[in-house]
Amino acid sequence: NDDDHLRNHAFLYESESQGWRLSPLYDVVPRPSASHERFLHLGVGPEGRASSLDNALSGCAQFGLSSTEAAALIDQIVRVVREWKGCFEAFAVPGVQIDKVSTAFRRASEIGMMTVERFLESNSWYIGPKRDSGKVGTSCTNFGLMPTRKLQVMTYGT
């Protein structure tokens, strides 16, 4: 997703900490792309708008996160996003539509996950599944979605 303009970001007030935090991700639309290099609208790290996990990790301090916290968050997001195809299938999205949108999803290993994994491996408190343990088994219900009706897939350029 490269639709990260300022209107797609929000802050939530937490009464417990009496402070603001970035809201969870929303308004995400997969955008198919043949290009290996992708860019965001907003800069997130030292590499500016480069859309990579290592760029996001290296810029984490400006968002109030330690490298360890950011690596754990990235790992959680990667585990959910890698299940995209199964979720689309559960919503009965036609195979032709799934194929059209598939280039929107890149492998984490191709966009800097090795850097993230180094932080995870160096922290014994992190108890997520090992990377080589195979499929984690996240389902679309983990997204708060229930596959009870057909889903119309909307992508840019289709």
DAGIQUI-V8140 format. One record per helix or strand of 2 or more residues. SS is the DSSP state (helix for helix, strand for strand). FROM is the first residue (numbers start at 1). TO is the last residue. If there is no record, write none. Layout:
BEGIN
SS/FROM/TO
SS/FROM/TO
END
This chain:
BEGIN
helix/6/8
strand/11/14
strand/19/22
helix/53/58
helix/60/63
helix/67/81
helix/84/90
helix/95/104
helix/108/110
helix/113/121
helix/131/133
helix/140/143
END
